[in-house]
Amino acid sequence: MPKKEERFEKIYSQGTATVIEIWVDRKTGVNYIYRQSGYSGGMTVLLDSEGRPVITKEQ
């Protein structure tokens, strides 16, 4: 049985105690930013300077 491809891909990560990551939805290309500090964290759509979602074109 072939392995199912993951929908989200982590393309950037920085930090250890305070973590910032960028994830891409492979189906839509929409980028999300995730921030974790200690036991809390959150994710939201990554926006460009005009307030539109950042979209990664399929490679």
RABELRA-V544940 format. One record per residue. N is the residue number from 1. RES is the residue in one small letter. SS is DSSP state (A for helix, B for strand, O for the rest). PHI is phi in degrees with one decimal (* if undefined). Layout:
# RABELRA-V544940
n={N	N}
res={RES	RES}
ss={SS	SS}
phi={PHI	PHI}
This chain:
# RABELRA-V544940
n={1	2	3	4	5	6	7	8	9	10	11	12	13	14	15	16	17	18	19	20	21	22	23	24	25	26	27	28	29	30	31	32	33	34	35	36	37	38	39	40	41	42	43	44	45	46	47	48	49	50	51	52	53	54	55	56	57	58	59}
res={m	p	k	k	e	e	r	f	e	k	i	y	s	q	g	t	a	t	v	i	e	i	w	v	d	r	k	t	g	v	n	y	i	y	r	q	s	g	y	s	g	g	m	t	v	l	l	d	s	e	g	r	p	v	i	t	k	e	q}
ss={O	O	O	O	O	O	O	B	B	B	B	B	B	B	O	O	O	B	B	B	B	B	B	B	B	O	O	O	O	B	B	B	B	B	B	B	B	O	O	B	B	B	B	B	B	O	B	O	O	O	O	O	B	O	B	O	O	O	O}
phi={*	-67.6	-70.5	-73.4	-72.7	-67.5	-75.4	-107.3	-129.2	-81.0	-109.5	-154.1	-151.7	-145.9	90.8	-126.6	-74.4	-113.2	-110.3	-125.2	-133.2	-118.4	-118.2	-116.9	-79.2	-65.0	-78.8	-106.7	83.8	-68.9	-95.9	-125.8	-110.7	-120.1	-129.5	-128.2	-139.7	64.4	-96.1	-118.0	-168.9	-160.9	-133.2	-150.1	-65.1	-85.0	-107.7	-85.4	-67.2	-102.0	84.3	-96.2	-61.7	-76.8	-122.5	-90.3	-70.6	-62.0	-91.9}
